[in-house]
Amino acid sequence: MSSTGVRIRLSPEVAEALAWGQPVVALESTLIAHGLPRPDNLGLARELEAIVRDGGGIPATVAMIRGEPVVGLSDAELERIANGARIPKLSVRDLSPAAACGSDGATTVASTALLASRVGIRVFATGGLGGVHREARETWDESADLTTLSRTSIGVVCAGVKSILDVGATLERLETLNVTVIGYRTRRFPGFYLADSGYGLDWSVETPRAAAQVINARINEGGVVIANPVALDAQLDPALHARVLDGGLAALQREGIRGKAITPFLLDYFHHHTDGASLQVNMNLVRANTRLATQIAAAI
């Protein structure tokens, strides 16, 4: 039993890898259920697992299956999450009710990090973190990713935070919460679709081994964010990004969209108003983060 009182089921492959100290990389399932259209979602989920294997690691995609938290989905379970009609998005607060009612569910960055850390996984690859939303002074809208990482011992490889958020406020919150943030071969904090969000970083590393050393050197119980920018030649055109973001924010106001509906609305808005270019950037940066996470896990 886990300390949550609910058993976390490990796939035999993940259990064996952890027992023998092999590199294991956690992968989230919200990207599969909510982040990408079909059939791209299932195709990318399988591709990310293949990237981990090609790098000598063991993939551990995390989700809730029939009320059971699972670390290391089978291919049939990947299909279940990718093709399910109404797969709920589960953050940490949602795990208990979903388990109690026997629900399926896709885990967010926060809940994936928590479940992976509980079973001893040290590295997690994702696209972008959640963070502080624009106008949070009025709405108090802040992702649970931030507070969860403040007390979860795991390294998270990401392309910064989603550029639709208040990046400066998010970095301030990460500092307040004592979450370590390092750039991978950069002193600029990446902006998800963009290589540079406009904000600097105090620390950076040049190699996967150096990133692994930071994770191993943790003194506090919080996580380590390894910010891996999308390649300059693969980023979204900055002028296009600015125009679409302004249009998306205006559309939020017109349609009165609030709370947890904001992020999926804006991501969908970007997809449609960039003729799919944002989707390609998203998929490419997740691939790159998964490769780097596998290298870091091997170095650990």
C-alpha positions, -999 to 999 in steps of 0.1 A, spaced: 0 0 0 11 36 -6 11 62 21 -21 76 5 -41 45 15 -47 36 -21 -25 10 -39 -4 23 -67 -1 -4 -93 32 -7 -111 36 -25 -144 59 -55 -140 85 -38 -162 85 -6 -141 86 -26 -109 116 -46 -121 134 -16 -134 130 3 -101 141 -28 -81 173 -31 -102 181 6 -103 175 10 -141 166 44 -154 128 50 -154 111 81 -169 76 91 -158 52 105 -185 19 122 -179 -15 112 -195 -33 145 -196 -13 152 -228 -29 120 -243 -65 126 -232 -67 164 -234 -36 179 -250 -37 165 -285 -63 156 -311 -70 120 -322 -52 101 -335 -21 122 -328 -25 117 -291 -21 79 -291 6 80 -318 27 105 -297 21 85 -265 36 54 -281 64 74 -297 74 90 -263 76 55 -248 98 44 -277 121 74 -272 126 63 -236 134 27 -246 157 38 -274 176 58 -248 180 28 -226 153 36 -201 119 23 -191 88 44 -197 62 48 -170 31 65 -183 8 74 -154 -30 74 -152 -60 62 -132 -76 30 -145 -109 20 -130 -101 38 -98 -65 24 -95 -35 47 -99 -12 30 -124 25 38 -130 34 21 -163 4 17 -185 0 -12 -209 -6 -5 -245 -43 -14 -241 -45 11 -212 -28 38 -233 -55 32 -259 -82 34 -232 -70 68 -221 -64 81 -256 -98 70 -270 -121 73 -240 -151 95 -246 -150 114 -213 -117 109 -195 -115 134 -165 -84 154 -159 -71 145 -125 -50 168 -104 -38 158 -69 -71 169 -53 -91 147 -77 -72 114 -71 -92 104 -40 -127 108 -54 -117 92 -87 -103 62 -68 -133 60 -46 -158 59 -75 -137 36 -97 -131 62 -124 -106 63 -152 -86 95 -154 -57 114 -170 -31 127 -146 -18 162 -147 18 174 -141 10 176 -104 -6 142 -99 19 125 -122 48 139 -103 32 129 -70 25 93 -80 58 88 -97 77 101 -68 58 79 -44 71 48 -61 107 61 -64 109 75 -99 134 104 -100 127 120 -134 95 131 -152 92 145 -188 63 168 -198 56 197 -222 51 227 -200 43 234 -164 11 250 -152 16 282 -133 0 315 -123 -27 327 -146 -30 362 -159 -53 383 -137 -46 360 -108 -47 390 -84 -85 389 -89 -91 352 -96 -65 335 -74 -60 311 -103 -28 292 -99 -19 257 -110 -15 229 -84 17 220 -102 36 247 -83 27 238 -47 29 200 -55 65 205 -68 74 224 -36 70 191 -17 76 164 -43 111 150 -48 114 146 -86 132 163 -115 108 176 -141 120 183 -176 98 208 -194 99 237 -219 91 262 -191 55 272 -184 28 276 -210 32 310 -226 -5 318 -221 3 322 -183 18 350 -163 54 338 -166 70 364 -143 45 357 -115 50 320 -120 88 323 -115 82 344 -84 60 317 -70 85 290 -77 111 310 -59 88 315 -29 80 278 -28 117 269 -29 114 249 -62 148 248 -79 148 260 -115 177 254 -138 181 260 -175 194 233 -198 222 250 -218 205 284 -213 202 312 -188 169 323 -203 136 308 -190 119 292 -220 83 301 -230 69 268 -242 61 277 -278 90 302 -277 127 295 -268 128 326 -246 100 339 -224 118 371 -217 130 361 -182 164 351 -170 176 323 -148 202 322 -121 214 286 -128 221 265 -158 237 231 -167 254 220 -198 250 182 -197 225 155 -185 250 144 -159 252 179 -144 214 180 -142 214 146 -125 239 160 -100 216 188 -91 187 164 -85 210 142 -64 222 172 -44 188 183 -32 188 195 4 151 204 6 122 181 -2 110 200 -33 114 192 -70 139 204 -96 126 220 -128 150 215 -157 139 241 -183 147 228 -218 139 254 -245 125 244 -278 151 248 -305 151 283 -321 145 268 -356 115 248 -342 98 275 -321 66 293 -331 71 325 -350 72 351 -322 51 377 -341 25 351 -349 26 340 -312 20 376 -300 -10 381 -324 -27 348 -315 -21 353 -278 -37 387 -279 -66 374 -299 -71 344 -275 -70 366 -244 -97 389 -260 -118 358 -268 -116 347 -232 -131 380 -221 -158 380 -248 -169 344 -240 -166 347 -202 -143 317 -198 -129 312 -164 -109 287 -142 -98 253 -155 -115 259 -189 -89 287 -197 -59 265 -206 -77 240 -230 -95 269 -246 -64 289 -253 -44 258 -265 -72 250 -289 -73 287 -300 -36 285 -308 -40 253 -327 -68 268 -350 -53 302 -354 -18 290 -362 -30 264 -388 -17 236 -366 18 251 -362 15 253 -324 6 216 -323 38 207 -341 58 228 -318 41 212 -288 48 177 -301 84 185 -309 92 200 -275 77 170 -257 99 147 -278 130 167 -269 121 168 -232 116 130 -232 150 124 -247 167 147 -222 148 132 -193 159 97 -204 196 109 -205 192 125 -170 176 93 -156 205 72 -170 230 96 -154 212 93 -120 
